[in-house]
Amino acid sequence: MSRQRARQAAGWFASGRAVLGAGMFISPGLASAVWIGRRPRDPALELFVRGLAARDVALGIGALRALREDQGPGRWIAMSALADAGDGVATLMARPYVGGRPRLVWSGLAIASAATGAWLSRLVDR
């Protein structure tokens, strides 16, 4: 993949992260229901989801800015990949609390996103 295509893909990757994070921040109940299943409203869980959402907005915006200014965007994409890997492993570890299929789907998506981010991070700075 050319550097230009990698940067374009990284831009979509970062934009998606920022938009997803903003949506999670605005609607943490919906985000947690999709991720871990429906639960009674829990302000502590909403606080946790908003914290993860803010992380994703910051990582996405940081990567977009680094891409625009050509200031080492690979590091931002790599940190995004690390966050996704952490989300995937944490979801797998939540076995008693998150049902089988949703747990496998969401952890699989997070790990696939981590792999994609790790791959893109190596291409955007060359």
trRosetta pair geometry for C-beta under 8 A, 3 or more apart (Angstrom, degrees):
i j d omega theta_ij theta_ji phi_ij phi_ji
1 5 5.0 -117 -176 87 93 122
1 6 5.2 114 122 -61 117 90
1 9 7.6 -20 177 3 148 143
1 123 5.9 8 82 -153 112 153
2 5 4.7 92 57 10 84 101
2 6 6.8 -147 95 -6 43 88
3 6 5.6 -56 -147 38 32 114
3 7 6.3 32 155 -20 66 105
3 123 6.7 -171 -113 165 55 80
3 124 7.0 106 -158 -138 76 32
3 126 5.9 -137 -95 74 111 81
4 7 5.9 -55 -150 35 29 110
4 8 6.5 29 151 -18 63 105
5 8 5.5 -53 -149 36 35 113
5 9 6.2 34 153 -17 67 105
6 9 5.7 -54 -146 40 31 110
6 10 6.1 33 152 -20 65 107
6 120 5.9 162 -167 -146 90 75
6 123 3.6 -136 -135 124 155 120
6 124 5.0 -149 129 -76 110 62
7 10 5.5 -51 -142 38 31 113
7 11 6.4 40 152 -26 62 101
7 67 5.9 140 -163 -149 94 108
7 73 7.3 90 -127 63 85 153
7 124 5.2 112 -86 -135 68 92
8 11 5.6 -50 -153 29 32 115
8 12 6.9 29 151 -14 63 101
9 12 5.8 -53 -153 37 35 109
9 13 6.2 41 147 -23 66 107
9 120 5.9 -138 105 -115 110 125
10 13 5.2 -50 -144 36 35 119
10 14 6.1 33 156 -17 67 105
10 63 6.7 -130 164 169 98 119
10 67 6.1 173 106 -91 115 132
10 73 6.1 102 142 138 148 131
10 77 5.4 -61 -142 -86 113 140
10 120 4.8 156 -83 168 91 129
10 121 7.9 118 -113 -77 124 46
10 123 7.9 -168 -45 78 119 98
10 124 4.9 14 -29 -80 160 139
11 14 5.9 -54 -143 40 28 107
11 15 6.1 28 156 -19 64 109
11 64 6.6 78 -136 -116 73 78
11 67 5.6 176 -82 144 86 169
12 15 5.7 -54 -140 39 30 111
12 16 6.1 33 158 -21 64 107
13 16 6.1 -58 -152 34 23 111
13 17 6.7 23 151 -19 60 107
13 63 7.5 -70 95 132 94 155
13 77 6.7 53 101 -129 139 105
13 80 7.3 127 145 112 110 155
13 116 6.8 -169 -114 128 130 115
13 117 6.4 153 178 -94 142 79
13 120 6.1 -179 -6 43 163 172
14 17 5.6 -53 -151 34 33 113
14 18 6.4 30 154 -17 66 105
14 59 7.6 -137 -136 129 82 72
14 60 4.7 138 -180 -151 68 64
14 61 7.8 160 170 -48 108 15
14 63 3.6 -147 -111 92 132 124
14 64 4.8 178 126 -54 136 77
14 67 6.9 -159 18 -11 156 135
14 73 8.0 -76 -52 -165 146 115
14 76 7.2 31 -106 125 125 121
14 77 7.1 -82 -65 -90 101 83
14 80 7.2 -129 -100 -62 72 163
15 18 5.8 -57 -148 38 32 108
15 19 6.2 26 157 -14 67 109
15 60 6.6 116 -95 -171 14 115
15 64 6.6 85 -69 -83 70 123
16 19 5.9 -58 -142 41 29 107
16 20 5.9 28 159 -17 66 110
16 60 7.5 -148 68 -121 41 128
17 20 5.9 -57 -143 40 25 109
17 21 6.1 27 157 -20 62 110
17 56 5.0 -140 175 -174 86 92
17 57 7.9 -174 132 -83 79 25
17 59 5.9 -68 143 92 143 102
17 60 3.7 -174 90 -78 97 108
17 63 7.4 62 50 31 138 137
17 80 6.0 -70 -95 -144 165 130
18 21 5.7 -56 -147 38 27 113
18 22 6.4 29 154 -21 63 104
18 56 6.9 -177 -93 138 30 79
18 57 5.3 71 -142 -135 68 54
18 59 7.9 -153 -71 77 73 63
18 60 2.9 -156 -51 111 82 144
18 61 5.5 103 -108 -48 130 70
18 64 7.0 -23 -28 -18 146 131
19 22 5.7 -52 -148 34 32 111
19 23 6.5 31 153 -17 64 105
19 60 7.5 -155 -1 180 54 166
20 23 5.7 -56 -151 37 32 111
20 24 6.4 31 152 -19 66 106
20 56 6.1 -70 88 149 93 147
21 24 5.6 -54 -146 37 32 111
21 25 6.3 34 154 -22 65 105
21 52 7.8 -139 -127 127 88 64
21 53 4.6 137 -166 -168 69 62
21 54 7.0 148 178 -65 117 10
21 55 7.2 -143 -129 71 130 52
21 56 3.0 -172 -81 90 120 105
21 57 3.9 -154 113 -48 136 69
21 58 7.9 -131 163 9 166 56
21 59 7.8 148 -52 43 153 90
21 60 6.2 -161 13 3 132 131
22 25 5.6 -54 -149 34 31 113
22 26 6.4 27 155 -16 65 107
22 53 7.2 138 -68 178 13 108
22 57 5.7 94 -60 -95 71 114
23 26 5.8 -57 -146 38 31 108
23 27 6.3 -29 172 36 67 101
23 31 7.1 140 119 -74 83 111
23 53 7.8 -139 70 -138 46 121
24 27 7.0 -85 -135 66 22 65
24 28 6.2 54 172 -99 66 61
24 31 4.0 73 -129 -95 82 157
24 49 5.8 -133 174 166 103 97
24 50 7.4 178 130 -99 86 40
24 52 6.8 -63 136 92 149 94
24 53 3.6 -161 94 -97 107 115
24 56 7.0 66 36 42 136 139
25 28 7.0 3 -139 -60 20 90
25 50 5.3 78 -130 -136 68 76
25 53 3.8 179 -59 129 77 143
25 54 6.3 92 -94 -59 124 66
25 57 6.8 -6 -27 -34 139 133
27 30 4.1 3 143 27 118 117
27 31 6.1 136 101 -21 75 89
28 31 5.3 -55 -143 40 37 115
28 32 6.1 33 161 -17 71 105
28 45 7.4 162 147 120 115 75
28 46 4.1 115 98 -145 139 75
28 47 8.0 86 172 -24 169 19
28 49 3.8 138 -152 86 104 130
28 50 5.3 -56 -76 -51 137 80
28 53 7.0 -110 -91 -21 91 140
29 32 6.1 -57 -146 39 26 104
29 33 6.3 28 155 -21 63 109
29 41 6.4 -28 -112 -116 125 83
29 46 6.3 -18 -59 -95 70 107
30 33 5.6 -56 -146 36 31 113
30 34 6.4 28 157 -17 65 106
31 34 6.0 -59 -151 37 28 107
31 35 6.1 15 157 -11 65 115
31 49 5.2 142 88 -170 125 134
31 53 7.1 -99 -86 -72 177 118
32 35 5.7 -62 -138 45 32 107
32 36 5.7 -29 -177 35 73 105
32 39 6.8 -56 131 30 119 115
32 45 5.5 72 -125 152 164 118
32 46 7.2 -98 -14 -84 139 55
32 49 5.1 -98 -56 -70 101 143
33 36 7.6 -73 -116 59 14 65
33 37 6.7 -31 -156 154 51 16
33 38 4.9 25 -137 -89 100 59
33 39 7.2 -147 -93 16 70 71
35 49 8.0 170 28 -114 144 113
35 91 7.5 -110 -179 -110 96 120
35 98 7.9 -59 140 -121 67 131
35 102 7.6 119 168 169 26 117
35 106 5.7 103 -146 -131 67 158
36 39 7.1 -1 101 -25 108 121
36 91 8.0 -142 -86 -129 85 90
36 94 7.0 -66 -121 137 111 151
36 97 6.6 -13 -166 132 119 99
36 98 4.8 -91 -139 -98 76 103
36 102 7.2 135 -131 128 22 136
37 98 6.4 167 -2 -132 110 65
37 99 5.9 89 -61 2 142 106
37 102 6.0 164 -57 47 91 166
39 42 6.0 -25 120 -7 122 120
39 45 6.8 77 81 4 143 175
41 46 7.7 4 -169 -37 77 124
42 45 3.9 61 89 11 114 112
42 46 6.7 170 90 -13 60 83
43 46 5.4 -53 -145 38 36 115
43 47 6.4 44 153 -25 66 101
44 47 5.6 -48 -152 30 33 116
44 48 6.6 34 150 -18 63 104
45 48 5.6 -53 -152 36 35 113
45 49 6.3 34 151 -18 67 105
46 49 5.7 -52 -144 38 33 110
46 50 6.3 34 155 -19 65 105
47 50 5.9 -56 -149 36 28 110
47 51 6.6 32 151 -22 62 104
48 51 5.7 -53 -154 31 31 114
48 52 6.8 28 151 -13 64 103
49 52 5.8 -54 -152 39 35 109
49 53 6.1 39 149 -24 67 107
50 53 5.2 -52 -144 36 34 117
50 54 6.3 39 156 -22 66 100
51 54 5.9 -49 -148 32 30 109
51 55 6.7 35 150 -20 61 103
52 55 5.5 -52 -154 32 35 117
52 56 6.5 32 151 -18 66 104
52 87 7.6 97 -152 -98 131 115
53 56 5.8 -56 -151 36 33 109
53 57 6.5 34 152 -19 67 103
54 57 5.7 -50 -146 35 34 112
54 58 6.3 33 155 -18 65 107
55 58 5.9 -60 -151 39 27 110
55 59 6.2 24 155 -16 65 109
55 83 6.4 176 144 -140 124 144
56 59 5.7 -52 -141 39 32 109
56 60 6.1 32 159 -19 65 109
56 83 7.4 177 -87 134 72 150
57 60 5.9 -60 -148 39 26 110
57 61 6.1 18 160 -12 65 111
58 61 6.1 -57 -140 42 26 104
58 62 5.9 28 159 -20 63 112
59 62 5.7 -56 -143 39 26 113
59 63 6.3 25 159 -18 63 107
59 76 6.5 153 -165 -174 69 87
59 79 6.2 -147 -130 105 111 103
59 80 4.7 137 164 -89 131 89
59 83 6.3 -105 -64 8 165 154
60 63 6.0 -58 -149 36 27 108
60 64 6.4 25 155 -17 64 107
60 80 7.4 88 -71 -105 56 132
61 64 5.6 -54 -146 37 33 112
61 65 6.2 33 156 -19 66 106
62 65 5.9 -56 -147 37 29 109
62 66 6.2 27 155 -17 64 108
62 76 4.8 -167 117 -129 98 128
63 66 5.7 -56 -145 39 31 111
63 67 6.3 34 154 -21 65 105
63 73 5.7 78 -159 -158 69 92
63 76 3.7 -179 -88 125 73 129
63 77 5.6 95 -129 -64 128 67
63 80 6.3 -14 -51 -33 142 136
64 67 5.7 -53 -149 35 30 112
64 68 6.3 29 154 -19 65 107
65 68 5.7 -54 -146 36 32 111
65 69 6.1 5 163 4 67 112
65 71 7.7 -26 127 47 79 118
66 69 6.3 -67 -136 53 26 93
66 70 7.7 65 167 -115 56 5
66 71 4.9 -107 -139 71 71 81
66 72 5.8 -69 -162 78 123 56
66 73 3.8 153 115 -90 108 69
66 75 7.3 -134 -152 54 164 89
66 76 4.9 169 21 -4 149 138
67 70 7.4 16 -173 -75 27 46
67 73 4.4 57 -70 -95 66 151
67 124 7.1 -67 -106 -171 92 136
70 73 7.5 -62 -127 -18 34 104
72 75 4.9 17 149 6 108 114
72 76 7.5 121 117 -10 76 87
72 125 6.3 21 -132 -107 52 128
73 76 5.4 -55 -159 38 53 112
73 77 6.0 49 147 -18 79 105
73 124 5.0 -73 84 132 110 141
73 125 6.8 -173 53 -66 70 87
74 77 5.6 -57 -144 41 34 109
74 78 6.0 37 155 -23 68 107
74 120 7.9 -165 -121 123 71 65
74 121 4.3 101 -163 -172 76 69
74 122 6.7 92 -145 -74 126 21
74 123 7.9 163 -102 51 109 39
74 124 5.0 178 -71 65 81 100
74 125 3.9 -63 -18 -21 132 122
75 78 5.6 -53 -145 36 29 113
75 79 6.4 28 155 -18 64 104
75 121 7.4 108 -60 -156 15 113
76 79 5.8 -53 -148 36 31 109
76 80 6.5 36 150 -21 63 104
77 80 5.5 -51 -151 34 34 116
77 81 6.5 39 149 -22 64 102
77 117 5.2 -168 171 -164 81 84
77 120 5.2 -105 175 99 148 104
77 121 4.0 -170 94 -85 107 85
77 124 6.3 112 3 16 150 143
78 81 5.5 -50 -151 33 34 114
78 82 6.5 38 149 -21 64 102
78 117 6.9 153 -101 146 26 98
78 118 6.6 64 -123 -113 70 57
78 121 3.9 104 -61 -149 80 161
79 82 5.4 -46 -148 33 37 116
79 83 6.6 41 151 -20 64 101
80 83 5.7 -52 -151 34 33 112
80 84 6.5 33 150 -18 65 105
80 117 5.0 -140 94 -143 97 147
81 84 5.6 -53 -149 37 33 112
81 85 6.4 36 152 -21 66 103
81 113 7.4 -164 -119 130 62 69
81 114 4.6 99 -169 -153 74 59
81 115 7.5 140 -149 -31 114 11
81 116 7.5 -163 -106 72 104 54
81 117 3.0 -168 -73 96 94 119
81 118 4.4 143 -174 -52 161 70
81 121 6.3 -94 -6 -21 136 133
82 85 5.7 -51 -148 33 32 112
82 86 6.5 34 152 -18 63 104
82 114 7.3 98 -71 -138 16 104
83 86 5.7 -55 -153 36 32 114
83 87 6.5 34 150 -20 65 104
84 87 5.5 -51 -148 35 35 113
84 88 6.3 35 153 -20 66 104
84 110 4.9 -175 -176 -172 78 74
84 111 7.3 167 141 -83 97 21
84 113 4.3 -129 -154 97 152 106
84 114 3.9 -164 95 -67 109 80
84 117 6.2 139 20 10 138 141
85 88 5.7 -53 -149 35 32 112
85 89 6.4 26 156 -14 66 106
85 110 7.2 156 -89 144 19 96
85 111 6.6 64 -116 -115 61 63
85 114 3.9 102 -60 -130 78 154
86 89 6.0 -56 -143 40 30 105
86 90 6.0 29 158 -18 65 111
87 90 5.8 -58 -143 40 27 111
87 91 6.2 28 157 -21 63 108
87 107 7.9 -167 125 -117 69 58
87 110 4.3 -135 96 -146 103 144
88 91 5.9 -56 -149 34 27 110
88 92 6.5 27 153 -17 63 105
88 106 7.9 -169 -114 129 62 65
88 107 4.5 99 -159 -161 70 68
88 108 7.4 122 -139 -45 112 12
88 109 7.8 -166 -97 72 101 50
88 110 3.4 -171 -67 96 86 113
88 111 4.0 121 -152 -54 164 78
88 113 8.0 177 -51 46 119 93
88 114 6.2 -91 -1 -11 136 133
89 92 5.6 -54 -150 36 34 112
89 93 6.3 30 153 -18 66 109
89 107 7.5 107 -62 -147 18 110
90 93 5.6 -59 -147 39 31 111
90 94 6.5 37 152 -31 64 105
91 94 5.6 -52 -150 24 33 116
91 98 6.4 -49 -164 60 75 167
91 103 5.8 173 159 -152 90 70
91 106 5.2 -130 -165 103 158 106
91 107 4.1 -162 89 -75 117 90
91 110 6.4 136 13 14 136 147
92 95 7.2 3 166 -54 46 88
92 103 6.7 112 -106 168 39 103
92 107 4.5 94 -55 -132 83 158
94 97 4.8 -65 177 57 94 105
94 98 4.5 54 110 5 112 113
94 103 6.6 -156 77 -122 91 115
95 98 6.9 -69 -108 54 17 79
95 103 6.6 79 -104 -158 53 166
98 102 5.9 -114 177 93 96 106
98 103 4.2 126 115 -80 110 101
98 106 7.7 -81 176 45 146 132
99 102 5.2 68 67 29 91 104
99 103 6.2 -165 85 -15 38 99
100 103 6.0 -72 -148 36 15 110
100 104 6.4 4 165 -11 60 110
101 104 5.9 -60 -146 39 29 106
101 105 6.1 27 159 -19 67 109
102 105 5.7 -56 -140 39 31 110
102 106 5.9 17 167 -9 69 111
103 106 6.5 -61 -140 43 21 99
103 107 6.0 13 164 -10 61 115
104 107 6.1 -58 -135 44 24 104
104 108 5.9 29 161 -22 62 113
105 108 5.8 -64 -151 38 22 112
105 109 6.4 20 155 -17 63 107
106 109 5.7 -49 -144 36 33 110
106 110 6.3 33 156 -18 64 105
107 110 5.7 -53 -146 38 33 112
107 111 6.2 30 156 -17 66 108
108 111 5.9 -57 -143 40 28 107
108 112 6.2 29 156 -18 65 107
109 112 5.7 -55 -145 38 30 111
109 113 6.2 31 154 -19 64 106
110 113 5.7 -54 -149 37 30 112
110 114 6.4 35 150 -23 63 104
111 114 5.4 -46 -147 32 35 116
111 115 6.5 37 152 -19 64 101
112 115 5.7 -51 -149 35 33 111
112 116 6.4 34 151 -19 65 105
113 116 5.6 -52 -146 37 33 113
113 117 6.2 33 155 -18 65 107
114 117 5.8 -56 -146 39 28 110
114 118 6.3 30 155 -20 64 106
115 118 5.7 -52 -146 35 30 112
115 119 6.4 30 154 -18 63 107
116 119 5.8 -58 -151 37 30 111
116 120 6.2 23 155 -14 67 109
117 120 5.8 -56 -140 41 31 107
117 121 6.0 38 158 -30 65 106
118 121 5.8 -50 -146 27 27 116
118 122 7.2 23 156 -16 58 103
119 122 6.3 -65 -164 32 30 106
119 123 6.9 14 150 -11 65 114
120 123 5.7 -69 -150 41 39 107
120 124 6.0 35 163 -30 77 108
121 124 6.6 -48 -136 23 26 108
121 125 7.7 5 173 -1 55 109
122 125 7.7 -80 -163 38 23 95
122 126 7.4 25 155 -34 59 114
123 126 6.2 -59 -154 15 36 113
